[in-house]
Amino acid sequence: MNESPVRSISGVLQKIPYPASIFALLGNLIFVFLPISRYFSYEAAVLNAILLTYLSGLVYLNSFAESSTDQSRLKNFAINTGLLILIPVIVYFLFYLLRGGFGFASGLKYYLLFSATAPIVGSAIAAVVLLTKVEAKRIFFTIFFLILLFSWFIDFYYYHQFFLYNAIFTWYPGVIYDEYVPLTGSIILYRFVILLLSGVAIAVEFYQRYRVKEENRKKIGWLFVFVLPVVSLLLSAPLGLVTNESALYEGFQKSITTQHFVIHSEVPLSNSEQTLVARMHELSYKNLARFFGTKPRQKLVSVIFKDNPSKKARLGVENADITKPWKRTMFTTIDNLERTLTHEMAHLFAAEFGTGLFDIAAGFDPGLTEGAATAADGFIAGYFVDDFMSAVQRSKYKVNPNDVFPGMSFFSVNPTLAYALSGSVCRFIIDQYSSSKFKRFYSSGSAENAFGVDIAQILEKWEKNIETADSTLTEKTLDFYLQTEPFINKIAPRYIAELTEKAKQHFQNKEYAEAYNAFTEVYNLNFSPAAFEARVVLLMLLNKGEEARKVLAEFGKEEHSYAILTRYRLLKYQVESLLGDKKEADSIAVLLSEPETPLFVTSELKLLKLLLGKKEDTFKYFTSAPEEKLKVILNYTDKGNDSTAISEVVNLCYYNRLPFADYKYYRRYLHRLSHSGLLKLATILIREDKTEEAKSLMMLIDTKRLNFAQERQKYRIFRAVLNI
């Protein structure tokens, strides 16, 4: 009755012929039905690396626990190990054939590096256990295996990076939002070193079996147990396996210290921009303290990277800004700072009433964790979060809140929708029940304990409230934000991301024919609108206009959402204009100017009309560097009384941190700019230390005529910063 589970497993392993293979088979039959591992790719390789390491270690113990190493034992071990390596490949290949999938060959590289080599690591762990001569070998092996498996926790918790190196599963990229997982030289080298050390451990165990006294064998075994982990910890930083303080801030500028923050920027900031960044932090802090009714007990750290590639190189995270709440540290990029600062800072405030070692919502609940931050920020895609959800709940995208919030179902829907719904619900809860009760809910995960009612009742009230709220968003606008599938629902996301990355590399190298073939392969696999658009662009760059027409005609036969149809029409408008069919181009322009067309679509159409009217090749224009675009568009700023050219100049300078040309010269065109454009220009002037000009510009802005709710908040921050 009290037999150890490990001993029970061991007993099964000893009685059944090749029993480890059965566990490997059962494990992989589970893996192929899990959302994250149903494709033979990175996740499948990682899970099998863990499974095969453990099973192969037990096989090694069963084969060589005795002093004898006769041929039958070696044969038994070799057969078991071979089956362990082959079974996952066979299972996934069969399901690959049954499902009509793709990317199997691509997944082999992950499997060969992470999984096929796992028996060497598992055997090495078992060999070290045998060297120690402990009595409960299988229990000690399991404990040692678990220590190695979760050793990443030390690096993740105490250092800054989100990527993880580990002797068992080798490497984790950081977050699921970065879909492309390359096998870099560092990963391959790390795995090679692990295998080399494993081989040494196995060789030493076999050698000591005959050559060394038993007492000395124990010493060698315990030497492996205690010395190798210490050496690993000491060498992690010098070898780049972790990101310590010096690695994180290498190349950064002088930090900014305020009352509540230490701010590190990789980008050089002018004096005015330093003031702006500091005040933005402090004003967000003040608003969050009011919203949550609490303040952090220590200074917060804000790290601002120059771009996403730099962030990825140091943290392992590219396509998301992120925080480590327990370290009270947030990581953003200079381009995202205005948009994500308050959201990321809100995570650090929520850490004050979070739970566990990571100071997040109870049960690692992503809906509560991200919902609290989105509620505190108040915005999603630039719109007020309740406005956004009101429009959603009155559209074809209407969702049952019980299917999304709270819990892990957060990852089962479109990411924008998940953040918006969770944020709106959390905001509703705080408004209805108070921030103190919400904090109790956040830290306990129990609505009954916090509010005295079931979460379903709260969601029902929220739904009735949100559906009656006013919203200016149309279903057409929502289409542009809610088309993306969640990661777990995507078709072979790692493989598609790999193909897309190769296509982008060809494009950057101006290998347009190769890029076209690569994007065609992506499109044939998942019918991606982005891949379709890339194909048309590349055909036009290759001067194959008639072929581009054919591709467009084929695509136009299918039914599409409004967002995809709009992108298609914008492409077709350019192609027909450049090929000289003015009548067809004009008819498309009419369709693109229908009522309720989103402002960003009409703005793009105006820019296309300007460029095409000046005989510019729009495909070459949009694929050129920002500096080259600026040279082109500056030629048209003083032509006529149109706002399009000067708006494009401002956008290029604003989004790419380019210096604005002669401001005094262009002041005469300011009346052409929208109020959102004026706000962007004020930002540019602050970056350039032209505070007086920025002040005069701010006086021209009417907040009611700003396009987004988040811009109105930015306007108020700017007024405070500039003392207007």
Helices and strands as residue ranges (DSSP letters): H 5-15, H 19-31, H 42-64, H 71-99, H 104-110, I 111-115, H 118-132, H 137-149, H 152-158, E 164-166, E 170-172, H 185-211, H 214-236, H 245-248, E 256-257, E 261-265, H 271-292, E 300-305, H 308-315, E 322-324, G 325-327, E 329-333, H 337-350, G 351-353, G 362-364, H 366-377, E 379-380, E 383-384, H 385-393, G 401-403, G 408-412, H 415-433, H 435-444, H 447-451, H 455-467, H 475-479, G 487-489, H 493-508, H 512-526, H 529-541, H 545-556, H 562-578, H 582-591, H 599-613, H 618-622, H 626-633, G 634-636, H 644-656, H 663-666, G 667-672, H 675-687, H 691-698, G 703-705, H 709-721
